[in-house]
Amino acid sequence: DGYAITNRHVVEDAWEFQNARQLLREITESGSYDRVEPTIWVFFGEKQYNAEIVHVSQKYDLAILKIQNLEQAPHFALSSQVDDRELPRGHKVYVLGFPGAARTALSEQELQVRHAQEEVGTLVSSKFAPADFQYSQHDGSISKIAHRESVGTVVQHNADINPGNSGGPLVTRDGRVFAINTWTVQGASGIHFSVAIDQLRDEINQHINPPPIWK
């Protein structure tokens, strides 16, 4: 139905700006811009859609987007239970996402193309190469599930998370989402954290209509 779940920290700059009404008025009245409007885009392949922030959690690193004019999109089922029985230590999991490091230019020619993309065009899609729209997949295993103060229940695992992976799903072989990829420990090896999805159920159901599929 066009809803997307991501991390609060992915969208909070746009959210804060969107809610800074006084700042918007001051900028508009100063004549600096005719119109100031923060915009979020979501891509399915190279097709670009506008999205609206419908909810930002005050408790968890969670945000919910509504993608406009999206029909019959691929989607995930969300896990209704995240515990040691469903995800025992050593259980295999997969991280899906778009790590920023994967966009690094690998040759002088590619670097020149990157520079050209930054200089021309107004469409967001013009800033990306075709390969940037292909998701990366990393696998690993569960280390433990634990409750962390002010964060909630997190799944610790060793499937690589890099900057740019935030908000992507942690899934098992059957494609169920057990957690949202959120943090990694810089300088450590194989210590990554994802926020368990089941604790977010009340907020998700409250702001998505009809509620998503939970399994």
Secondary structure in CASP SS format (residue, H / E / C, confidence):
PFRMAT SS
TARGET T0000
AUTHOR 0000-0000-0000
METHOD secondary structure of the structure
MODEL  1
D C 1.00
G C 1.00
Y E 1.00
A E 1.00
I E 1.00
T E 1.00
N C 1.00
R H 1.00
H H 1.00
V H 1.00
V H 1.00
E H 1.00
D H 1.00
A H 1.00
W H 1.00
E H 1.00
F H 1.00
Q H 1.00
N H 1.00
A C 1.00
R H 1.00
Q H 1.00
L H 1.00
L H 1.00
R H 1.00
E H 1.00
I H 1.00
T H 1.00
E H 1.00
S C 1.00
G C 1.00
S C 1.00
Y C 1.00
D C 1.00
R C 1.00
V C 1.00
E C 1.00
P C 1.00
T C 1.00
I E 1.00
W E 1.00
V E 1.00
F E 1.00
F E 1.00
G C 1.00
E C 1.00
K E 1.00
Q E 1.00
Y E 1.00
N E 1.00
A E 1.00
E E 1.00
I E 1.00
V E 1.00
H E 1.00
V E 1.00
S C 1.00
Q C 1.00
K C 1.00
Y C 1.00
D C 1.00
L C 1.00
A E 1.00
I E 1.00
L E 1.00
K E 1.00
I E 1.00
Q C 1.00
N C 1.00
L C 1.00
E C 1.00
Q C 1.00
A C 1.00
P C 1.00
H C 1.00
F C 1.00
A C 1.00
L E 1.00
S C 1.00
S C 1.00
Q C 1.00
V C 1.00
D C 1.00
D C 1.00
R C 1.00
E C 1.00
L C 1.00
P C 1.00
R C 1.00
G C 1.00
H C 1.00
K E 1.00
V E 1.00
Y E 1.00
V E 1.00
L E 1.00
G E 1.00
F C 1.00
P C 1.00
G H 1.00
A H 1.00
A H 1.00
R H 1.00
T C 1.00
A C 1.00
L C 1.00
S C 1.00
E H 1.00
Q H 1.00
E H 1.00
L H 1.00
Q H 1.00
V H 1.00
R H 1.00
H H 1.00
A H 1.00
Q H 1.00
E H 1.00
E H 1.00
V C 1.00
G C 1.00
T C 1.00
L C 1.00
V H 1.00
S H 1.00
S H 1.00
K H 1.00
F C 1.00
A C 1.00
P H 1.00
A H 1.00
D H 1.00
F H 1.00
Q C 1.00
Y C 1.00
S E 1.00
Q E 1.00
H E 1.00
D E 1.00
G E 1.00
S E 1.00
I E 1.00
S E 1.00
K E 1.00
I E 1.00
A E 1.00
H E 1.00
R E 1.00
E C 1.00
S C 1.00
V C 1.00
G E 1.00
T E 1.00
V E 1.00
V E 1.00
Q E 1.00
H E 1.00
N C 1.00
A C 1.00
D C 1.00
I C 1.00
N C 1.00
P C 1.00
G C 1.00
N C 1.00
S C 1.00
G C 1.00
G C 1.00
P E 1.00
L E 1.00
V E 1.00
T C 1.00
R C 1.00
D C 1.00
G C 1.00
R C 1.00
V E 1.00
F E 1.00
A E 1.00
I E 1.00
N E 1.00
T E 1.00
W E 1.00
T E 1.00
V C 1.00
Q C 1.00
G C 1.00
A C 1.00
S C 1.00
G C 1.00
I C 1.00
H E 1.00
F E 1.00
S E 1.00
V E 1.00
A E 1.00
I C 1.00
D H 1.00
Q H 1.00
L H 1.00
R H 1.00
D H 1.00
E H 1.00
I H 1.00
N H 1.00
Q H 1.00
H H 1.00
I C 1.00
N C 1.00
P C 1.00
P C 1.00
P C 1.00
I C 1.00
W E 1.00
K C 1.00
END
